[in-house]
């Protein structure tokens, strides 16, 4: 099965991070799947995936092709499933080709824990030319689209949590002072703040 995933980078790394993870998840689950990942900001993508090059088309894995999505990009035949990440609107010519091919169109929405998401997940979005389009809402309940996570992730987490010594070892490795680690072993609380510094990209 062939998939197209369209991504406009709006909030630095969140959009492309989700799309890149989704592409890898789909191919890991079914190696026969092929993904074409359309991304408008190659520079931002390169900040989180060093294998990305500044070129129009490239193979990131044997099953994932990256296309730099620009106004004059050459369109390809749509896949069986087209995923529009966060309402980014695929090009009109591509949408017309989707109708001709009868592609399934999925609008991947943002993750939310609000209750209204359950009522919107899976709803159809009526389109001209008999296009099949549906809303997909990730979420935290069984009535939503769920969460992207690696196979066995929760089991690995639980095993790690059952070994407190590994937690203190990690903190020492990260440079946390011994006095702070001692405090955490009694009454202290731990919070992580991740700061990513990436070079600005100028096309």
MARMARTOR-241644 format. One record per atom (N, C-alpha, C): atom name; y, z, x. Coordinates in steps of 0.1 Angstrom, whole numbers, padded with zeros to 4 digits. Each point is the difference from the previous one (the first is absolute). Layout:
BEGIN
+-------+-------+-------+-------+
! atome ! north !    up !  east !
+-------+-------+-------+-------+
!    CA !     Y !     Z !     X !
...
+-------+-------+-------+-------+
% end
This chain:
BEGIN
+-------+-------+-------+-------+
! atome ! north !    up !  east !
+-------+-------+-------+-------+
!     N ! -0012 !  0000 !  0008 !
!    CA !  0012 !  0000 ! -0008 !
!     C !  0012 !  0000 !  0009 !
!     N !  0011 ! -0007 ! -0004 !
!    CA !  0012 ! -0001 !  0007 !
!     C !  0011 !  0007 ! -0007 !
!     N !  0008 !  0008 !  0008 !
!    CA !  0011 !  0008 ! -0005 !
!     C !  0013 ! -0005 !  0007 !
!     N !  0011 !  0001 ! -0008 !
!    CA !  0014 ! -0001 !  0006 !
!     C !  0007 !  0013 ! -0003 !
!     N !  0006 !  0005 !  0010 !
!    CA !  0008 !  0013 ! -0002 !
!     C !  0014 ! -0004 !  0005 !
!     N !  0010 !  0001 ! -0009 !
!    CA !  0014 ! -0002 !  0003 !
!     C !  0007 !  0013 !  0002 !
!     N !  0008 !  0001 !  0011 !
!    CA !  0007 !  0012 !  0003 !
!     C !  0014 ! -0003 !  0005 !
!     N !  0010 !  0006 ! -0007 !
!    CA !  0014 !  0000 !  0006 !
!     C !  0002 !  0014 !  0005 !
!     N !  0005 !  0000 !  0013 !
!    CA !  0002 !  0013 !  0006 !
!     C !  0014 !  0006 ! -0004 !
!     N ! -0001 !  0010 ! -0008 !
!    CA !  0013 !  0006 ! -0006 !
!     C !  0003 !  0013 !  0007 !
!     N ! -0010 !  0009 !  0002 !
!    CA !  0003 !  0013 !  0005 !
!     C ! -0007 !  0003 !  0013 !
!     N !  0003 ! -0009 !  0009 !
!    CA ! -0005 !  0001 !  0014 !
!     C ! -0015 ! -0003 !  0002 !
!     N ! -0008 !  0011 ! -0003 !
!    CA ! -0014 ! -0001 !  0003 !
!     C ! -0009 !  0002 ! -0012 !
!     N !  0005 !  0006 ! -0011 !
!    CA ! -0008 !  0004 ! -0011 !
!     C ! -0007 ! -0012 ! -0006 !
!     N !  0008 ! -0011 ! -0003 !
!    CA ! -0005 ! -0011 ! -0007 !
!     C ! -0011 ! -0007 !  0008 !
!     N !  0004 ! -0004 !  0012 !
!    CA ! -0010 ! -0007 !  0009 !
!     C ! -0011 !  0009 !  0004 !
!     N !  0002 !  0013 !  0001 !
!    CA ! -0011 !  0009 !  0003 !
!     C ! -0011 !  0000 ! -0011 !
!     N !  0005 !  0001 ! -0012 !
!    CA ! -0010 ! -0001 ! -0011 !
!     C ! -0007 ! -0013 ! -0001 !
!     N !  0007 ! -0011 !  0002 !
!    CA ! -0006 ! -0013 ! -0001 !
!     C ! -0010 ! -0003 !  0011 !
!     N !  0003 !  0005 !  0012 !
!    CA ! -0008 ! -0002 !  0012 !
!     C ! -0013 !  0008 ! -0002 !
!     N !  0002 !  0012 ! -0005 !
!    CA ! -0012 !  0009 ! -0003 !
!     C ! -0009 ! -0006 ! -0011 !
!     N !  0006 ! -0005 ! -0010 !
!    CA ! -0007 ! -0006 ! -0011 !
!     C ! -0008 ! -0012 !  0005 !
!     N !  0006 ! -0009 !  0008 !
!    CA ! -0007 ! -0012 !  0006 !
!     C ! -0012 !  0005 !  0008 !
!     N !  0002 !  0009 !  0008 !
!    CA ! -0012 !  0005 !  0008 !
!     C ! -0011 !  0007 ! -0008 !
!     N !  0005 !  0007 ! -0011 !
!    CA ! -0010 !  0006 ! -0008 !
!     C ! -0008 ! -0010 ! -0008 !
!     N !  0006 ! -0010 ! -0005 !
!    CA ! -0007 ! -0011 ! -0007 !
!     C ! -0010 ! -0007 !  0009 !
!     N !  0003 ! -0003 !  0012 !
!    CA ! -0009 ! -0007 !  0009 !
!     C ! -0011 !  0009 !  0005 !
!     N !  0003 !  0013 !  0002 !
!    CA ! -0010 !  0010 !  0004 !
!     C ! -0011 !  0002 ! -0011 !
!     N !  0005 !  0000 ! -0012 !
!    CA ! -0010 !  0002 ! -0011 !
!     C ! -0009 ! -0012 ! -0002 !
!     N !  0006 ! -0012 !  0002 !
!    CA ! -0007 ! -0013 ! -0002 !
!     C !  0004 ! -0010 !  0010 !
!     N ! -0008 ! -0001 !  0011 !
!    CA !  0004 ! -0009 !  0011 !
!     C !  0002 ! -0014 ! -0004 !
!     N ! -0006 ! -0004 ! -0011 !
!    CA !  0001 ! -0014 ! -0004 !
!     C !  0014 ! -0003 ! -0006 !
!     N !  0008 !  0010 ! -0003 !
!    CA !  0013 ! -0002 ! -0005 !
!     C !  0009 ! -0005 !  0011 !
!     N !  0010 ! -0009 ! -0004 !
!    CA !  0010 ! -0004 !  0009 !
!     C !  0013 !  0003 ! -0006 !
!     N !  0009 !  0006 !  0008 !
!    CA !  0014 !  0004 ! -0004 !
!     C !  0010 ! -0009 !  0007 !
!     N !  0010 ! -0005 ! -0008 !
!    CA !  0012 ! -0006 !  0006 !
!     C !  0011 !  0010 ! -0003 !
!     N !  0006 !  0006 !  0010 !
!    CA !  0010 !  0010 ! -0001 !
!     C !  0014 ! -0007 !  0002 !
!     N !  0008 ! -0001 ! -0010 !
!    CA !  0013 ! -0006 !  0001 !
!     C !  0011 !  0011 !  0002 !
!     N !  0007 !  0000 !  0011 !
!    CA !  0009 !  0011 !  0003 !
!     C !  0014 ! -0007 !  0005 !
!     N !  0011 !  0005 ! -0006 !
!    CA !  0013 ! -0006 !  0003 !
!     C !  0006 !  0006 !  0013 !
!     N ! -0004 !  0012 !  0004 !
!    CA !  0006 !  0006 !  0012 !
!     C ! -0011 !  0003 !  0010 !
!     N ! -0002 ! -0010 !  0009 !
!    CA ! -0010 !  0001 !  0010 !
!     C !  0003 !  0011 !  0010 !
!     N !  0013 !  0002 !  0003 !
!    CA !  0004 !  0010 !  0010 !
!     C ! -0004 !  0014 ! -0004 !
!     N !  0002 !  0004 ! -0013 !
!    CA ! -0003 !  0013 ! -0005 !
!     C ! -0016 !  0002 !  0000 !
!     N ! -0007 ! -0011 ! -0003 !
!    CA ! -0014 !  0001 !  0000 !
!     C ! -0005 !  0002 !  0015 !
!     N !  0006 ! -0006 !  0009 !
!    CA ! -0004 !  0001 !  0014 !
!     C !  0002 !  0015 !  0005 !
!     N !  0010 !  0007 ! -0006 !
!    CA !  0002 !  0014 !  0004 !
!     C ! -0012 !  0009 ! -0003 !
!     N ! -0008 ! -0004 ! -0010 !
!    CA ! -0011 !  0008 ! -0003 !
!     C ! -0014 ! -0006 !  0004 !
!     N !  0001 ! -0013 !  0003 !
!    CA ! -0012 ! -0007 !  0004 !
!     C !  0003 ! -0009 !  0012 !
!     N ! -0002 !  0004 !  0012 !
!    CA !  0004 ! -0007 !  0012 !
!     C ! -0007 ! -0014 !  0002 !
!     N ! -0011 ! -0002 ! -0007 !
!    CA ! -0006 ! -0013 !  0000 !
!     C !  0008 ! -0011 ! -0006 !
!     N !  0010 !  0003 ! -0008 !
!    CA !  0008 ! -0010 ! -0007 !
!     C !  0009 ! -0007 !  0010 !
!     N !  0000 ! -0013 ! -0001 !
!    CA !  0009 ! -0008 !  0008 !
!     C !  0011 ! -0007 ! -0008 !
!     N !  0011 ! -0004 !  0006 !
!    CA !  0011 ! -0006 ! -0007 !
!     C ! -0004 ! -0015 ! -0001 !
!     N ! -0008 ! -0004 ! -0010 !
!    CA ! -0004 ! -0013 ! -0002 !
!     C ! -0003 ! -0002 ! -0015 !
!     N !  0000 ! -0013 ! -0004 !
!    CA ! -0001 ! -0003 ! -0014 !
!     C ! -0013 !  0004 ! -0007 !
!     N ! -0011 ! -0003 !  0007 !
!    CA ! -0013 !  0003 ! -0005 !
!     C ! -0009 !  0005 !  0011 !
!     N ! -0007 !  0011 ! -0002 !
!    CA ! -0009 !  0005 !  0010 !
!     C ! -0012 !  0008 ! -0006 !
!     N ! -0011 !  0000 !  0007 !
!    CA ! -0011 !  0008 ! -0004 !
!     C !  0000 !  0014 !  0005 !
!     N !  0000 !  0010 ! -0008 !
!    CA !  0001 !  0014 !  0004 !
!     C ! -0015 !  0005 !  0002 !
!     N ! -0009 ! -0005 ! -0008 !
!    CA ! -0014 !  0003 !  0001 !
!     C ! -0007 ! -0012 ! -0005 !
!     N ! -0013 ! -0001 !  0002 !
!    CA ! -0007 ! -0012 ! -0005 !
!     C !  0001 ! -0002 ! -0015 !
!     N !  0004 !  0010 ! -0007 !
!    CA !  0001 ! -0001 ! -0015 !
!     C !  0014 !  0001 ! -0005 !
!     N !  0010 !  0003 !  0009 !
!    CA !  0014 !  0002 ! -0005 !
!     C !  0009 ! -0010 !  0008 !
!     N !  0007 ! -0008 ! -0008 !
!    CA !  0010 ! -0009 !  0006 !
!     C !  0014 !  0004 ! -0004 !
!     N !  0009 !  0001 !  0009 !
!    CA !  0014 !  0004 ! -0003 !
!     C !  0009 ! -0013 !  0000 !
!     N !  0008 ! -0001 ! -0011 !
!    CA !  0009 ! -0010 ! -0001 !
!     C !  0014 !  0006 ! -0001 !
!     N !  0009 ! -0005 !  0009 !
!    CA !  0014 !  0004 ! -0001 !
!     C !  0007 ! -0006 ! -0012 !
!     N !  0003 !  0008 ! -0010 !
!    CA !  0005 ! -0005 ! -0013 !
!     C !  0015 ! -0002 !  0001 !
!     N !  0004 ! -0013 !  0002 !
!    CA !  0014 ! -0004 !  0001 !
!     C !  0003 ! -0010 ! -0011 !
!     N !  0012 ! -0003 ! -0003 !
!    CA !  0004 ! -0009 ! -0011 !
!     C ! -0006 ! -0014 !  0002 !
!     N ! -0003 ! -0004 !  0012 !
!    CA ! -0005 ! -0014 !  0002 !
!     C ! -0015 !  0000 !  0005 !
!     N ! -0007 !  0011 ! -0003 !
!    CA ! -0014 !  0001 !  0005 !
!     C ! -0008 ! -0010 ! -0008 !
!     N ! -0010 ! -0006 !  0006 !
!    CA ! -0009 ! -0009 ! -0006 !
!     C ! -0009 !  0008 ! -0009 !
!     N ! -0001 ! -0004 ! -0013 !
!    CA ! -0008 !  0007 ! -0009 !
!     C ! -0015 ! -0004 !  0002 !
!     N ! -0009 !  0009 ! -0003 !
!    CA ! -0014 ! -0002 !  0001 !
!     C ! -0006 !  0001 ! -0014 !
!     N ! -0012 ! -0005 ! -0002 !
!    CA ! -0007 !  0001 ! -0013 !
!     C ! -0002 !  0015 ! -0003 !
!     N !  0004 !  0005 ! -0012 !
!    CA ! -0002 !  0014 ! -0003 !
!     C ! -0015 !  0004 !  0000 !
!     N ! -0002 !  0013 !  0003 !
!    CA ! -0014 !  0005 !  0000 !
!     C ! -0004 !  0003 ! -0014 !
!     N ! -0012 !  0006 ! -0001 !
!    CA ! -0006 !  0004 ! -0013 !
!     C !  0009 !  0011 ! -0006 !
!     N !  0005 !  0009 !  0008 !
!    CA !  0008 !  0011 ! -0004 !
!     C !  0013 !  0000 !  0008 !
!     N !  0012 !  0002 ! -0007 !
!    CA !  0013 !  0000 !  0007 !
!     C !  0005 !  0014 ! -0003 !
!     N !  0003 !  0008 !  0010 !
!    CA !  0006 !  0013 ! -0001 !
!     C !  0015 !  0000 !  0004 !
!     N !  0008 !  0003 ! -0010 !
!    CA !  0014 !  0000 !  0002 !
!     C !  0004 !  0015 !  0002 !
!     N !  0003 !  0004 !  0012 !
!    CA !  0002 !  0014 !  0003 !
!     C !  0015 !  0004 ! -0004 !
!     N !  0000 !  0009 ! -0009 !
!    CA !  0013 !  0007 ! -0003 !
!     C !  0010 ! -0010 ! -0006 !
!     N ! -0004 ! -0009 ! -0009 !
!    CA !  0008 ! -0009 ! -0007 !
!     C !  0009 ! -0009 !  0010 !
!     N ! -0007 ! -0006 !  0010 !
!    CA !  0008 ! -0008 !  0009 !
!     C !  0001 ! -0015 ! -0003 !
!     N ! -0006 ! -0004 ! -0011 !
!    CA !  0002 ! -0014 ! -0006 !
!     C ! -0005 ! -0011 !  0010 !
!     N ! -0012 ! -0004 ! -0001 !
!    CA ! -0005 ! -0012 !  0008 !
!     C !  0009 ! -0012 ! -0003 !
!     N !  0001 ! -0009 !  0009 !
!    CA !  0008 ! -0012 ! -0002 !
!     C ! -0004 ! -0008 ! -0012 !
!     N !  0010 ! -0006 ! -0008 !
!    CA ! -0003 ! -0007 ! -0012 !
!     C ! -0011 ! -0011 !  0002 !
!     N !  0001 ! -0007 !  0011 !
!    CA ! -0010 ! -0011 !  0002 !
!     C ! -0014 !  0006 !  0001 !
!     N ! -0001 !  0012 !  0006 !
!    CA ! -0013 !  0006 !  0002 !
!     C ! -0005 !  0005 ! -0013 !
!     N !  0009 !  0005 ! -0009 !
!    CA ! -0004 !  0005 ! -0013 !
!     C ! -0005 ! -0012 ! -0008 !
!     N !  0006 ! -0011 !  0000 !
!    CA ! -0004 ! -0012 ! -0007 !
!     C ! -0014 ! -0004 !  0005 !
!     N ! -0003 !  0001 !  0013 !
!    CA ! -0013 ! -0003 !  0005 !
!     C ! -0010 !  0010 ! -0004 !
!     N !  0004 !  0013 ! -0002 !
!    CA ! -0009 !  0010 ! -0005 !
!     C ! -0004 ! -0003 ! -0014 !
!     N !  0009 ! -0005 ! -0008 !
!    CA ! -0004 ! -0004 ! -0014 !
!     C ! -0010 ! -0011 !  0000 !
!     N !  0002 ! -0010 !  0009 !
!    CA ! -0009 ! -0012 !  0000 !
!     C ! -0014 !  0005 !  0005 !
!     N !  0000 !  0010 !  0009 !
!    CA ! -0013 !  0004 !  0005 !
!     C ! -0007 !  0011 ! -0008 !
!     N !  0008 !  0006 ! -0010 !
!    CA ! -0004 !  0011 ! -0008 !
!     C ! -0003 !  0013 !  0008 !
!     N !  0009 !  0002 !  0010 !
!    CA ! -0001 !  0012 !  0008 !
!     C !  0003 !  0013 ! -0008 !
!     N ! -0006 !  0011 !  0003 !
!    CA !  0003 !  0013 ! -0006 !
!     C !  0012 !  0006 !  0008 !
!     N !  0010 !  0004 ! -0008 !
!    CA !  0013 !  0004 !  0006 !
!     C !  0001 !  0015 ! -0003 !
!     N !  0001 !  0008 !  0011 !
!    CA !  0001 !  0015 ! -0001 !
!     C !  0013 !  0004 !  0006 !
!     N !  0008 !  0008 ! -0008 !
!    CA !  0012 !  0006 !  0005 !
!     C ! -0003 !  0014 !  0004 !
!     N ! -0001 !  0002 !  0013 !
!    CA ! -0003 !  0013 !  0006 !
!     C !  0013 !  0009 !  0000 !
!     N !  0000 !  0011 ! -0008 !
!    CA !  0012 !  0008 ! -0001 !
!     C ! -0001 !  0012 !  0010 !
!     N !  0011 !  0007 !  0000 !
!    CA !  0001 !  0012 !  0009 !
!     C ! -0008 !  0011 ! -0005 !
!     N ! -0004 !  0009 !  0010 !
!    CA ! -0008 !  0012 ! -0003 !
!     C !  0009 !  0010 ! -0008 !
!     N ! -0006 !  0005 ! -0010 !
!    CA !  0007 !  0011 ! -0008 !
!     C ! -0010 !  0010 ! -0005 !
!     N !  0005 !  0012 ! -0002 !
!    CA ! -0008 !  0011 ! -0006 !
!     C !  0005 !  0003 ! -0014 !
!     N !  0009 ! -0008 ! -0005 !
!    CA !  0005 !  0002 ! -0014 !
!     C ! -0010 ! -0004 ! -0010 !
!     N !  0000 !  0006 ! -0011 !
!    CA ! -0010 ! -0002 ! -0011 !
!     C !  0001 ! -0014 ! -0006 !
!     N !  0011 ! -0006 ! -0001 !
!    CA !  0002 ! -0013 ! -0007 !
!     C ! -0008 ! -0011 !  0007 !
!     N ! -0003 !  0002 !  0013 !
!    CA ! -0007 ! -0010 !  0008 !
!     C ! -0014 ! -0003 ! -0007 !
!     N ! -0007 !  0010 ! -0005 !
!    CA ! -0013 ! -0002 ! -0006 !
!     C !  0001 ! -0010 ! -0012 !
!     N !  0011 !  0000 ! -0007 !
!    CA !  0001 ! -0009 ! -0012 !
!     C !  0004 ! -0014 !  0004 !
!     N !  0005 ! -0002 !  0013 !
!    CA !  0004 ! -0013 !  0004 !
!     C ! -0010 ! -0007 !  0009 !
!     N ! -0008 !  0008 !  0007 !
!    CA ! -0010 ! -0006 !  0009 !
!     C ! -0009 ! -0010 ! -0008 !
!     N ! -0001 ! -0012 !  0005 !
!    CA ! -0009 ! -0010 ! -0006 !
!     C !  0006 ! -0008 ! -0011 !
!     N !  0012 !  0003 ! -0004 !
!    CA !  0006 ! -0008 ! -0011 !
!     C !  0003 ! -0014 !  0004 !
!     N ! -0002 ! -0010 ! -0009 !
!    CA !  0003 ! -0014 !  0003 !
!     C !  0015 ! -0002 !  0000 !
!     N !  0004 ! -0010 !  0007 !
!    CA !  0014 ! -0004 !  0000 !
!     C !  0000 ! -0015 ! -0004 !
!     N !  0004 ! -0003 ! -0012 !
!    CA !  0000 ! -0014 ! -0006 !
!     C !  0008 ! -0009 !  0009 !
!     N ! -0006 ! -0012 !  0003 !
!    CA !  0006 ! -0010 !  0009 !
!     C ! -0002 ! -0013 ! -0007 !
!     N !  0009 ! -0010 !  0004 !
!    CA ! -0002 ! -0014 ! -0005 !
!     C ! -0012 ! -0006 !  0007 !
!     N ! -0004 ! -0011 ! -0006 !
!    CA ! -0011 ! -0008 !  0006 !
!     C ! -0013 !  0008 !  0001 !
!     N ! -0002 !  0009 ! -0009 !
!    CA ! -0012 !  0008 ! -0001 !
!     C ! -0004 !  0007 !  0013 !
!     N !  0010 !  0003 !  0008 !
!    CA ! -0003 !  0008 !  0012 !
!     C ! -0005 !  0014 ! -0004 !
!     N ! -0010 !  0005 !  0007 !
!    CA ! -0005 !  0014 ! -0002 !
!     C !  0007 !  0009 !  0010 !
!     N !  0008 !  0009 ! -0005 !
!    CA !  0007 !  0010 !  0009 !
!     C ! -0002 !  0014 ! -0006 !
!     N ! -0003 !  0009 !  0009 !
!    CA ! -0002 !  0014 ! -0004 !
!     C !  0007 !  0010 !  0009 !
!     N !  0004 !  0011 ! -0005 !
!    CA !  0006 !  0011 !  0008 !
!     C ! -0011 !  0009 !  0005 !
!     N !  0002 !  0003 !  0013 !
!    CA ! -0009 !  0009 !  0007 !
!     C !  0008 !  0012 !  0005 !
!     N ! -0003 !  0012 ! -0005 !
!    CA !  0007 !  0012 !  0004 !
!     C ! -0009 !  0009 !  0008 !
!     N !  0002 !  0002 !  0013 !
!    CA ! -0008 !  0010 !  0007 !
!     C !  0004 !  0014 ! -0005 !
!     N ! -0009 !  0009 !  0001 !
!    CA !  0003 !  0013 ! -0005 !
!     C ! -0011 !  0010 !  0004 !
!     N !  0001 !  0012 ! -0006 !
!    CA ! -0008 !  0011 !  0003 !
!     C ! -0010 !  0004 ! -0010 !
!     N ! -0001 ! -0007 ! -0011 !
!    CA ! -0010 !  0003 ! -0011 !
!     C ! -0009 ! -0012 ! -0002 !
!     N ! -0011 !  0002 ! -0008 !
!    CA ! -0010 ! -0010 ! -0002 !
!     C !  0006 ! -0011 ! -0009 !
!     N !  0011 !  0002 ! -0007 !
!    CA !  0006 ! -0010 ! -0008 !
!     C !  0010 ! -0009 !  0007 !
!     N !  0001 !  0002 !  0013 !
!    CA !  0009 ! -0009 !  0008 !
!     C ! -0009 ! -0008 !  0010 !
!     N !  0007 ! -0007 !  0009 !
!    CA ! -0007 ! -0008 !  0010 !
!     C ! -0006 !  0008 !  0012 !
!     N !  0003 !  0013 !  0000 !
!    CA ! -0005 !  0008 !  0011 !
!     C !  0008 ! -0002 !  0013 !
!     N ! -0006 !  0004 !  0011 !
!    CA !  0006 !  0000 !  0013 !
!     C ! -0008 ! -0008 !  0010 !
!     N !  0007 ! -0006 !  0009 !
!    CA ! -0006 ! -0007 !  0012 !
!     C ! -0004 !  0011 !  0010 !
!     N ! -0013 !  0001 !  0003 !
!    CA ! -0004 !  0009 !  0011 !
!     C ! -0013 ! -0005 !  0006 !
!     N ! -0002 !  0003 !  0012 !
!    CA ! -0012 ! -0005 !  0007 !
!     C ! -0012 !  0007 ! -0005 !
!     N ! -0012 ! -0007 !  0001 !
!    CA ! -0012 !  0006 ! -0005 !
!     C ! -0003 !  0012 !  0009 !
!     N ! -0004 !  0011 ! -0007 !
!    CA ! -0004 !  0012 !  0007 !
!     C !  0012 !  0008 !  0004 !
!     N !  0012 ! -0003 ! -0004 !
!    CA !  0012 !  0007 !  0005 !
!     C !  0000 !  0015 ! -0004 !
!     N ! -0003 !  0002 ! -0013 !
!    CA !  0000 !  0014 ! -0005 !
!     C ! -0010 !  0008 !  0007 !
!     N ! -0012 ! -0005 !  0002 !
!    CA ! -0011 !  0007 !  0006 !
!     C !  0004 !  0004 !  0015 !
!     N !  0007 ! -0010 !  0007 !
!    CA !  0004 !  0003 !  0014 !
!     C !  0011 !  0011 !  0000 !
!     N !  0009 ! -0001 ! -0010 !
!    CA !  0011 !  0010 ! -0001 !
!     C ! -0006 !  0014 ! -0002 !
!     N ! -0010 !  0001 ! -0010 !
!    CA ! -0006 !  0013 ! -0003 !
!     C ! -0007 !  0005 !  0012 !
!     N ! -0007 ! -0008 !  0008 !
!    CA ! -0007 !  0005 !  0012 !
!     C !  0010 !  0005 !  0010 !
!     N !  0011 ! -0007 !  0001 !
!    CA !  0010 !  0004 !  0010 !
!     C !  0006 !  0013 ! -0004 !
!     N !  0003 !  0002 ! -0014 !
!    CA !  0006 !  0013 ! -0004 !
!     C ! -0009 !  0011 !  0001 !
!     N ! -0013 ! -0002 !  0001 !
!    CA ! -0010 !  0011 !  0002 !
!     C ! -0001 !  0005 !  0014 !
!     N !  0008 ! -0007 !  0009 !
!    CA ! -0001 !  0004 !  0014 !
!     C !  0015 !  0003 !  0005 !
!     N !  0005 !  0012 ! -0003 !
!    CA !  0014 !  0004 !  0003 !
!     C !  0003 ! -0002 !  0014 !
!     N ! -0009 !  0001 !  0009 !
!    CA !  0003 ! -0001 !  0015 !
!     C !  0005 ! -0014 !  0003 !
!     N ! -0005 ! -0011 ! -0008 !
!    CA !  0005 ! -0013 !  0002 !
!     C !  0015 ! -0001 ! -0003 !
!     N !  0004 !  0007 ! -0010 !
!    CA !  0014 !  0000 ! -0004 !
!     C !  0009 !  0005 !  0011 !
!     N ! -0004 !  0012 !  0006 !
!    CA !  0008 !  0006 !  0010 !
!     C !  0000 ! -0009 !  0013 !
!     N ! -0012 ! -0006 !  0002 !
!    CA ! -0001 ! -0010 !  0012 !
!     C !  0010 ! -0012 ! -0002 !
!     N !  0000 ! -0005 ! -0012 !
!    CA !  0010 ! -0011 ! -0003 !
!     C !  0014 !  0004 !  0002 !
!     N !  0004 !  0012 ! -0005 !
!    CA !  0014 !  0004 !  0002 !
!     C !  0003 !  0002 !  0014 !
!     N ! -0009 !  0006 !  0008 !
!    CA !  0003 !  0001 !  0015 !
!     C !  0001 ! -0013 !  0006 !
!     N ! -0008 ! -0010 ! -0004 !
!    CA !  0001 ! -0014 !  0005 !
!     C !  0014 ! -0006 ! -0003 !
!     N !  0005 !  0003 ! -0012 !
!    CA !  0013 ! -0005 ! -0004 !
!     C !  0012 !  0007 !  0006 !
!     N ! -0003 !  0011 !  0008 !
!    CA !  0011 !  0007 !  0007 !
!     C !  0006 !  0011 ! -0008 !
!     N ! -0007 !  0005 ! -0010 !
!    CA !  0005 !  0011 ! -0008 !
!     C ! -0001 !  0013 !  0009 !
!     N !  0010 !  0008 !  0001 !
!    CA ! -0001 !  0012 !  0008 !
!     C ! -0011 !  0010 ! -0005 !
!     N ! -0005 !  0007 !  0010 !
!    CA ! -0011 !  0009 ! -0003 !
!     C !  0004 !  0011 ! -0010 !
!     N !  0013 !  0005 !  0001 !
!    CA !  0005 !  0010 ! -0009 !
!     C !  0000 ! -0005 ! -0015 !
!     N !  0003 ! -0013 ! -0002 !
!    CA !  0000 ! -0005 ! -0013 !
!     C ! -0014 ! -0002 ! -0005 !
!     N ! -0009 ! -0003 !  0008 !
!    CA ! -0014 ! -0002 ! -0004 !
!     C ! -0006 !  0014 ! -0004 !
!     N !  0004 !  0010 !  0007 !
!    CA ! -0004 !  0014 ! -0003 !
!     C !  0005 !  0004 ! -0014 !
!     N !  0013 ! -0004 ! -0002 !
!    CA !  0006 !  0003 ! -0013 !
!     C ! -0008 ! -0007 ! -0012 !
!     N ! -0004 ! -0012 !  0003 !
!    CA ! -0007 ! -0008 ! -0011 !
!     C ! -0013 !  0006 ! -0003 !
!     N ! -0006 !  0007 !  0010 !
!    CA ! -0013 !  0006 ! -0002 !
!     C !  0001 !  0013 ! -0009 !
!     N !  0012 !  0004 ! -0002 !
!    CA !  0001 !  0012 ! -0009 !
!     C !  0008 ! -0003 ! -0013 !
!     N !  0013 !  0000 !  0001 !
!    CA !  0008 ! -0002 ! -0012 !
!     C !  0009 ! -0013 !  0000 !
!     N !  0000 ! -0007 !  0011 !
!    CA !  0009 ! -0011 !  0001 !
!     C ! -0004 ! -0012 ! -0008 !
!     N !  0009 ! -0009 ! -0003 !
!    CA ! -0002 ! -0012 ! -0008 !
!     C !  0002 ! -0012 !  0009 !
!     N ! -0007 ! -0011 ! -0002 !
!    CA !  0001 ! -0012 !  0009 !
!     C !  0005 ! -0012 ! -0009 !
!     N !  0010 ! -0007 !  0005 !
!    CA !  0005 ! -0012 ! -0006 !
!     C !  0002 ! -0011 !  0011 !
!     N ! -0004 ! -0012 ! -0003 !
!    CA !  0001 ! -0011 !  0010 !
!     C !  0012 ! -0009 ! -0005 !
!     N !  0008 ! -0004 !  0010 !
!    CA !  0010 ! -0010 ! -0003 !
!     C ! -0003 ! -0012 !  0010 !
!     N ! -0003 ! -0011 ! -0005 !
!    CA ! -0003 ! -0012 !  0008 !
!     C !  0013 ! -0008 !  0002 !
!     N !  0004 ! -0003 !  0012 !
!    CA !  0011 ! -0008 !  0003 !
!     C ! -0004 ! -0012 !  0008 !
!     N !  0003 ! -0012 ! -0006 !
!    CA ! -0004 ! -0012 !  0007 !
!     C !  0013 ! -0007 !  0005 !
!     N !  0000 ! -0003 !  0013 !
!    CA !  0011 ! -0007 !  0006 !
!     C ! -0005 ! -0014 !  0003 !
!     N !  0006 ! -0010 ! -0006 !
!    CA ! -0004 ! -0014 !  0002 !
!     C !  0012 ! -0008 !  0004 !
!     N ! -0001 ! -0010 !  0009 !
!    CA !  0011 ! -0008 !  0003 !
!     C !  0005 ! -0009 ! -0012 !
!     N !  0013 ! -0002 ! -0001 !
!    CA !  0005 ! -0008 ! -0010 !
!     C ! -0004 ! -0015 !  0003 !
!     N ! -0003 ! -0007 ! -0011 !
!    CA ! -0004 ! -0014 !  0002 !
!     C !  0011 ! -0009 ! -0005 !
!     N !  0004 ! -0009 !  0009 !
!    CA !  0010 ! -0010 ! -0004 !
!     C ! -0006 ! -0014 !  0001 !
!     N ! -0002 ! -0007 ! -0011 !
!    CA ! -0006 ! -0013 !  0000 !
!     C !  0008 ! -0010 !  0008 !
+-------+-------+-------+-------+
% end
